[in-house]
Amino acid sequence: MRDAETVGKNVRIHRELAVLSIRELAAQAGIAQATLWSIEAGRQAPQPRTLRKIAVGLDIEPRELLTAVLFNMGSVGDAPSGGPPPAGGLRRANCSANCSKNDRQ
């Protein structure tokens, strides 16, 4: 179940970064909204074909849904308490040991 939860969390993060609703992503991916909801909730691990469809709908590689999504919000003092991150301060890095220094910042 842990793998299903990880993939589901990654799907949701990437969907929200793409500013898509579940309905919009399901339509773009050609899958049922209920299936996408179940995957995001971690209740169902997607079949490889479904994972590829979701990745295409998000315009990312399928492996990005299988690996951890890391965020760098800058230092604590960069944004007012409760405020948004500074412009350019929220970065998505989905990299392995060979990613560039800029990807990890």
VMD Tcl script that builds the backbone (N, CA, C; Angstrom):
set m [mol new atoms 315]
animate dup $m
set s [atomselect $m all]
$s set {name element resname resid chain x y z} {
  {N N MET 1 A 0.819 -1.207 0.000}
  {CA C MET 1 A 0.000 0.000 0.000}
  {C C MET 1 A 0.852 1.256 0.000}
  {N N ARG 2 A 2.050 1.189 0.570}
  {CA C ARG 2 A 2.909 2.357 0.641}
  {C C ARG 2 A 3.235 2.892 -0.758}
  {N N ASP 3 A 3.504 1.996 -1.718}
  {CA C ASP 3 A 3.798 2.439 -3.078}
  {C C ASP 3 A 2.606 3.164 -3.677}
  {N N ALA 4 A 1.410 2.650 -3.460}
  {CA C ALA 4 A 0.208 3.297 -3.965}
  {C C ALA 4 A 0.057 4.685 -3.349}
  {N N GLU 5 A 0.376 4.815 -2.077}
  {CA C GLU 5 A 0.275 6.115 -1.411}
  {C C GLU 5 A 1.300 7.093 -1.961}
  {N N THR 6 A 2.519 6.621 -2.220}
  {CA C THR 6 A 3.567 7.480 -2.767}
  {C C THR 6 A 3.186 7.968 -4.158}
  {N N VAL 7 A 2.751 7.054 -5.003}
  {CA C VAL 7 A 2.344 7.436 -6.362}
  {C C VAL 7 A 1.167 8.386 -6.298}
  {N N GLY 8 A 0.202 8.088 -5.454}
  {CA C GLY 8 A -0.972 8.954 -5.329}
  {C C GLY 8 A -0.603 10.360 -4.887}
  {N N LYS 9 A 0.278 10.455 -3.921}
  {CA C LYS 9 A 0.722 11.767 -3.452}
  {C C LYS 9 A 1.435 12.515 -4.574}
  {N N ASN 10 A 2.280 11.811 -5.323}
  {CA C ASN 10 A 2.996 12.447 -6.423}
  {C C ASN 10 A 2.057 12.896 -7.529}
  {N N VAL 11 A 1.056 12.092 -7.834}
  {CA C VAL 11 A 0.069 12.488 -8.852}
  {C C VAL 11 A -0.616 13.775 -8.410}
  {N N ARG 12 A -1.037 13.815 -7.157}
  {CA C ARG 12 A -1.733 15.008 -6.664}
  {C C ARG 12 A -0.823 16.243 -6.694}
  {N N ILE 13 A 0.416 16.085 -6.258}
  {CA C ILE 13 A 1.347 17.211 -6.259}
  {C C ILE 13 A 1.548 17.736 -7.681}
  {N N HIS 14 A 1.807 16.833 -8.612}
  {CA C HIS 14 A 2.029 17.259 -10.000}
  {C C HIS 14 A 0.759 17.855 -10.604}
  {N N ARG 15 A -0.403 17.309 -10.263}
  {CA C ARG 15 A -1.668 17.860 -10.768}
  {C C ARG 15 A -1.873 19.272 -10.245}
  {N N GLU 16 A -1.602 19.464 -8.971}
  {CA C GLU 16 A -1.775 20.801 -8.394}
  {C C GLU 16 A -0.750 21.785 -8.953}
  {N N LEU 17 A 0.486 21.332 -9.184}
  {CA C LEU 17 A 1.487 22.204 -9.803}
  {C C LEU 17 A 1.080 22.601 -11.210}
  {N N ALA 18 A 0.372 21.704 -11.897}
  {CA C ALA 18 A -0.105 21.982 -13.256}
  {C C ALA 18 A -1.414 22.783 -13.234}
  {N N VAL 19 A -1.938 23.065 -12.054}
  {CA C VAL 19 A -3.188 23.795 -11.850}
  {C C VAL 19 A -4.329 23.126 -12.635}
  {N N LEU 20 A -4.479 21.828 -12.380}
  {CA C LEU 20 A -5.540 21.049 -13.012}
  {C C LEU 20 A -6.447 20.467 -11.939}
  {N N SER 21 A -7.726 20.405 -12.225}
  {CA C SER 21 A -8.653 19.713 -11.336}
  {C C SER 21 A -8.585 18.223 -11.647}
  {N N ILE 22 A -9.159 17.422 -10.781}
  {CA C ILE 22 A -9.225 15.987 -11.045}
  {C C ILE 22 A -9.989 15.751 -12.348}
  {N N ARG 23 A -11.061 16.465 -12.548}
  {CA C ARG 23 A -11.861 16.326 -13.773}
  {C C ARG 23 A -11.024 16.642 -15.014}
  {N N GLU 24 A -10.262 17.734 -14.966}
  {CA C GLU 24 A -9.452 18.134 -16.123}
  {C C GLU 24 A -8.354 17.113 -16.426}
  {N N LEU 25 A -7.649 16.664 -15.372}
  {CA C LEU 25 A -6.583 15.698 -15.609}
  {C C LEU 25 A -7.146 14.369 -16.094}
  {N N ALA 26 A -8.249 13.929 -15.517}
  {CA C ALA 26 A -8.861 12.676 -15.956}
  {C C ALA 26 A -9.225 12.763 -17.445}
  {N N ALA 27 A -9.776 13.888 -17.865}
  {CA C ALA 27 A -10.134 14.061 -19.281}
  {C C ALA 27 A -8.887 14.053 -20.158}
  {N N GLN 28 A -7.846 14.762 -19.742}
  {CA C GLN 28 A -6.608 14.821 -20.530}
  {C C GLN 28 A -5.931 13.456 -20.596}
  {N N ALA 29 A -6.041 12.682 -19.522}
  {CA C ALA 29 A -5.393 11.376 -19.466}
  {C C ALA 29 A -6.258 10.277 -20.088}
  {N N GLY 30 A -7.529 10.566 -20.272}
  {CA C GLY 30 A -8.425 9.565 -20.826}
  {C C GLY 30 A -8.764 8.452 -19.842}
  {N N ILE 31 A -8.894 8.823 -18.565}
  {CA C ILE 31 A -9.265 7.850 -17.538}
  {C C ILE 31 A -10.464 8.398 -16.764}
  {N N ALA 32 A -11.117 7.529 -16.018}
  {CA C ALA 32 A -12.282 7.935 -15.230}
  {C C ALA 32 A -11.849 8.789 -14.036}
  {N N GLN 33 A -12.678 9.766 -13.698}
  {CA C GLN 33 A -12.397 10.607 -12.530}
  {C C GLN 33 A -12.294 9.759 -11.266}
  {N N ALA 34 A -13.154 8.758 -11.143}
  {CA C ALA 34 A -13.132 7.899 -9.962}
  {C C ALA 34 A -11.809 7.146 -9.853}
  {N N THR 35 A -11.256 6.741 -10.988}
  {CA C THR 35 A -9.959 6.052 -10.986}
  {C C THR 35 A -8.874 6.993 -10.507}
  {N N LEU 36 A -8.862 8.206 -11.042}
  {CA C LEU 36 A -7.852 9.186 -10.647}
  {C C LEU 36 A -7.986 9.522 -9.166}
  {N N TRP 37 A -9.215 9.698 -8.695}
  {CA C TRP 37 A -9.420 9.991 -7.285}
  {C C TRP 37 A -8.877 8.859 -6.419}
  {N N SER 38 A -9.160 7.626 -6.804}
  {CA C SER 38 A -8.714 6.463 -6.043}
  {C C SER 38 A -7.191 6.358 -6.016}
  {N N ILE 39 A -6.560 6.692 -7.137}
  {CA C ILE 39 A -5.093 6.678 -7.198}
  {C C ILE 39 A -4.518 7.758 -6.294}
  {N N GLU 40 A -5.050 8.984 -6.403}
  {CA C GLU 40 A -4.554 10.078 -5.560}
  {C C GLU 40 A -4.749 9.782 -4.075}
  {N N ALA 41 A -5.818 9.097 -3.732}
  {CA C ALA 41 A -6.096 8.767 -2.332}
  {C C ALA 41 A -5.217 7.628 -1.827}
  {N N GLY 42 A -4.451 7.000 -2.732}
  {CA C GLY 42 A -3.584 5.901 -2.334}
  {C C GLY 42 A -4.324 4.594 -2.153}
  {N N ARG 43 A -5.562 4.535 -2.599}
  {CA C ARG 43 A -6.376 3.331 -2.455}
  {C C ARG 43 A -6.112 2.327 -3.568}
  {N N GLN 44 A -5.539 2.802 -4.657}
  {CA C GLN 44 A -5.330 1.956 -5.824}
  {C C GLN 44 A -3.994 2.313 -6.455}
  {N N ALA 45 A -3.175 1.312 -6.713}
  {CA C ALA 45 A -1.933 1.539 -7.452}
  {C C ALA 45 A -2.274 1.481 -8.941}
  {N N PRO 46 A -1.849 2.458 -9.718}
  {CA C PRO 46 A -2.204 2.451 -11.138}
  {C C PRO 46 A -1.460 1.362 -11.907}
  {N N GLN 47 A -2.137 0.821 -12.887}
  {CA C GLN 47 A -1.490 -0.091 -13.820}
  {C C GLN 47 A -0.479 0.725 -14.637}
  {N N PRO 48 A 0.571 0.086 -15.170}
  {CA C PRO 48 A 1.569 0.834 -15.952}
  {C C PRO 48 A 0.958 1.685 -17.075}
  {N N ARG 49 A -0.039 1.139 -17.761}
  {CA C ARG 49 A -0.676 1.897 -18.850}
  {C C ARG 49 A -1.371 3.150 -18.310}
  {N N THR 50 A -2.042 3.014 -17.180}
  {CA C THR 50 A -2.725 4.152 -16.556}
  {C C THR 50 A -1.712 5.179 -16.076}
  {N N LEU 51 A -0.613 4.722 -15.506}
  {CA C LEU 51 A 0.445 5.630 -15.058}
  {C C LEU 51 A 0.975 6.447 -16.237}
  {N N ARG 52 A 1.177 5.792 -17.378}
  {CA C ARG 52 A 1.644 6.517 -18.578}
  {C C ARG 52 A 0.617 7.546 -19.040}
  {N N LYS 53 A -0.661 7.177 -19.008}
  {CA C LYS 53 A -1.713 8.111 -19.413}
  {C C LYS 53 A -1.729 9.349 -18.509}
  {N N ILE 54 A -1.595 9.126 -17.205}
  {CA C ILE 54 A -1.573 10.249 -16.259}
  {C C ILE 54 A -0.357 11.132 -16.528}
  {N N ALA 55 A 0.799 10.518 -16.746}
  {CA C ALA 55 A 2.017 11.281 -17.024}
  {C C ALA 55 A 1.856 12.109 -18.293}
  {N N VAL 56 A 1.264 11.531 -19.323}
  {CA C VAL 56 A 1.025 12.282 -20.564}
  {C C VAL 56 A 0.096 13.469 -20.280}
  {N N GLY 57 A -0.947 13.238 -19.497}
  {CA C GLY 57 A -1.872 14.315 -19.145}
  {C C GLY 57 A -1.202 15.431 -18.361}
  {N N LEU 58 A -0.155 15.080 -17.615}
  {CA C LEU 58 A 0.591 16.069 -16.829}
  {C C LEU 58 A 1.800 16.618 -17.578}
  {N N ASP 59 A 2.086 16.068 -18.751}
  {CA C ASP 59 A 3.235 16.462 -19.559}
  {C C ASP 59 A 4.544 16.234 -18.806}
  {N N ILE 60 A 4.645 15.056 -18.182}
  {CA C ILE 60 A 5.855 14.661 -17.467}
  {C C ILE 60 A 6.191 13.217 -17.835}
  {N N GLU 61 A 7.344 12.763 -17.411}
  {CA C GLU 61 A 7.747 11.373 -17.601}
  {C C GLU 61 A 7.098 10.519 -16.506}
  {N N PRO 62 A 6.673 9.290 -16.826}
  {CA C PRO 62 A 6.064 8.435 -15.795}
  {C C PRO 62 A 6.942 8.245 -14.567}
  {N N ARG 63 A 8.247 8.196 -14.751}
  {CA C ARG 63 A 9.132 7.982 -13.597}
  {C C ARG 63 A 9.014 9.101 -12.565}
  {N N GLU 64 A 8.570 10.282 -13.006}
  {CA C GLU 64 A 8.413 11.392 -12.068}
  {C C GLU 64 A 7.287 11.126 -11.066}
  {N N LEU 65 A 6.399 10.215 -11.396}
  {CA C LEU 65 A 5.325 9.864 -10.472}
  {C C LEU 65 A 5.747 8.766 -9.504}
  {N N LEU 66 A 6.886 8.151 -9.784}
  {CA C LEU 66 A 7.362 7.056 -8.953}
  {C C LEU 66 A 8.435 7.474 -7.964}
  {N N THR 67 A 9.015 8.648 -8.164}
  {CA C THR 67 A 10.102 9.112 -7.309}
  {C C THR 67 A 9.634 10.274 -6.457}
  {N N ALA 68 A 10.377 10.553 -5.414}
  {CA C ALA 68 A 10.003 11.616 -4.473}
  {C C ALA 68 A 10.018 12.974 -5.151}
  {N N VAL 69 A 9.078 13.802 -4.777}
  {CA C VAL 69 A 9.023 15.182 -5.244}
  {C C VAL 69 A 9.560 16.041 -4.117}
  {N N LEU 70 A 10.610 16.796 -4.406}
  {CA C LEU 70 A 11.256 17.614 -3.396}
  {C C LEU 70 A 10.929 19.082 -3.622}
  {N N PHE 71 A 10.766 19.811 -2.554}
  {CA C PHE 71 A 10.488 21.234 -2.649}
  {C C PHE 71 A 11.533 22.015 -1.883}
  {N N ASN 72 A 11.903 23.155 -2.420}
  {CA C ASN 72 A 12.802 24.069 -1.740}
  {C C ASN 72 A 12.064 25.391 -1.653}
  {N N MET 73 A 11.717 25.788 -0.454}
  {CA C MET 73 A 10.948 27.008 -0.268}
  {C C MET 73 A 11.830 28.174 0.146}
  {N N GLY 74 A 13.150 28.047 0.033}
  {CA C GLY 74 A 14.026 29.110 0.462}
  {C C GLY 74 A 14.149 29.093 1.975}
  {N N SER 75 A 14.796 30.092 2.527}
  {CA C SER 75 A 14.952 30.118 3.974}
  {C C SER 75 A 13.676 30.628 4.630}
  {N N VAL 76 A 13.534 30.353 5.902}
  {CA C VAL 76 A 12.319 30.699 6.632}
  {C C VAL 76 A 12.050 32.193 6.590}
  {N N GLY 77 A 13.073 33.011 6.587}
  {CA C GLY 77 A 12.877 34.454 6.614}
  {C C GLY 77 A 12.536 35.069 5.273}
  {N N ASP 78 A 12.495 34.267 4.202}
  {CA C ASP 78 A 12.234 34.813 2.873}
  {C C ASP 78 A 10.792 35.233 2.647}
  {N N ALA 79 A 9.855 34.647 3.352}
  {CA C ALA 79 A 8.452 34.974 3.139}
  {C C ALA 79 A 7.817 35.324 4.480}
  {N N PRO 80 A 6.859 36.238 4.464}
  {CA C PRO 80 A 6.156 36.537 5.706}
  {C C PRO 80 A 5.417 35.305 6.199}
  {N N SER 81 A 5.234 35.236 7.497}
  {CA C SER 81 A 4.550 34.098 8.087}
  {C C SER 81 A 3.183 33.912 7.448}
  {N N GLY 82 A 2.936 32.712 6.972}
  {CA C GLY 82 A 1.653 32.410 6.360}
  {C C GLY 82 A 1.521 32.907 4.945}
  {N N GLY 83 A 2.529 33.613 4.448}
  {CA C GLY 83 A 2.450 34.142 3.095}
  {C C GLY 83 A 2.967 33.156 2.074}
  {N N PRO 84 A 2.858 33.532 0.823}
  {CA C PRO 84 A 3.331 32.661 -0.242}
  {C C PRO 84 A 4.846 32.625 -0.271}
  {N N PRO 85 A 5.417 31.627 -0.915}
  {CA C PRO 85 A 6.869 31.601 -1.043}
  {C C PRO 85 A 7.319 32.752 -1.922}
  {N N PRO 86 A 8.566 33.184 -1.794}
  {CA C PRO 86 A 9.044 34.273 -2.629}
  {C C PRO 86 A 9.008 33.867 -4.091}
  {N N ALA 87 A 8.915 34.853 -4.971}
  {CA C ALA 87 A 8.887 34.579 -6.408}
  {C C ALA 87 A 10.101 33.741 -6.780}
  {N N GLY 88 A 9.838 32.629 -7.442}
  {CA C GLY 88 A 10.934 31.746 -7.825}
  {C C GLY 88 A 11.460 30.908 -6.683}
  {N N GLY 89 A 10.871 31.044 -5.486}
  {CA C GLY 89 A 11.376 30.324 -4.329}
  {C C GLY 89 A 10.860 28.905 -4.196}
  {N N LEU 90 A 9.771 28.576 -4.876}
  {CA C LEU 90 A 9.230 27.225 -4.832}
  {C C LEU 90 A 9.691 26.510 -6.075}
  {N N ARG 91 A 10.548 25.547 -5.867}
  {CA C ARG 91 A 11.099 24.820 -7.004}
  {C C ARG 91 A 10.829 23.347 -6.852}
  {N N ARG 92 A 10.529 22.721 -7.959}
  {CA C ARG 92 A 10.329 21.279 -7.967}
  {C C ARG 92 A 11.591 20.652 -8.509}
  {N N ALA 93 A 12.144 19.733 -7.757}
  {CA C ALA 93 A 13.320 19.005 -8.226}
  {C C ALA 93 A 13.006 17.526 -8.108}
  {N N ASN 94 A 13.055 16.867 -9.199}
  {CA C ASN 94 A 12.793 15.443 -9.218}
  {C C ASN 94 A 14.039 14.821 -9.804}
  {N N CYS 95 A 15.017 14.568 -8.961}
  {CA C CYS 95 A 16.299 14.172 -9.499}
  {C C CYS 95 A 16.908 13.038 -8.699}
  {N N SER 96 A 17.834 12.381 -9.342}
  {CA C SER 96 A 18.585 11.320 -8.683}
  {C C SER 96 A 19.945 11.884 -8.301}
  {N N ALA 97 A 20.855 11.030 -7.991}
  {CA C ALA 97 A 22.186 11.469 -7.547}
  {C C ALA 97 A 22.916 12.256 -8.621}
  {N N ASN 98 A 22.527 12.143 -9.884}
  {CA C ASN 98 A 23.252 12.833 -10.954}
  {C C ASN 98 A 22.567 14.119 -11.405}
  {N N CYS 99 A 21.635 14.662 -10.633}
  {CA C CYS 99 A 21.002 15.904 -11.062}
  {C C CYS 99 A 21.957 17.070 -10.835}
  {N N SER 100 A 21.709 18.149 -11.541}
  {CA C SER 100 A 22.625 19.283 -11.466}
  {C C SER 100 A 22.461 20.026 -10.143}
  {N N LYS 101 A 23.458 20.833 -9.838}
  {CA C LYS 101 A 23.425 21.622 -8.615}
  {C C LYS 101 A 22.220 22.550 -8.614}
  {N N ASN 102 A 21.867 23.136 -9.766}
  {CA C ASN 102 A 20.737 24.040 -9.849}
  {C C ASN 102 A 19.418 23.339 -9.531}
  {N N ASP 103 A 19.298 22.057 -9.883}
  {CA C ASP 103 A 18.088 21.308 -9.605}
  {C C ASP 103 A 17.880 21.110 -8.115}
  {N N ARG 104 A 18.967 21.064 -7.351}
  {CA C ARG 104 A 18.874 20.808 -5.918}
  {C C ARG 104 A 18.729 22.084 -5.104}
  {N N GLN 105 A 18.851 23.225 -5.705}
  {CA C GLN 105 A 18.768 24.479 -4.954}
  {C C GLN 105 A 17.345 24.904 -4.759}
}
mol reanalyze $m
mol bondsrecalc $m
mol representation Tube
mol addrep $m
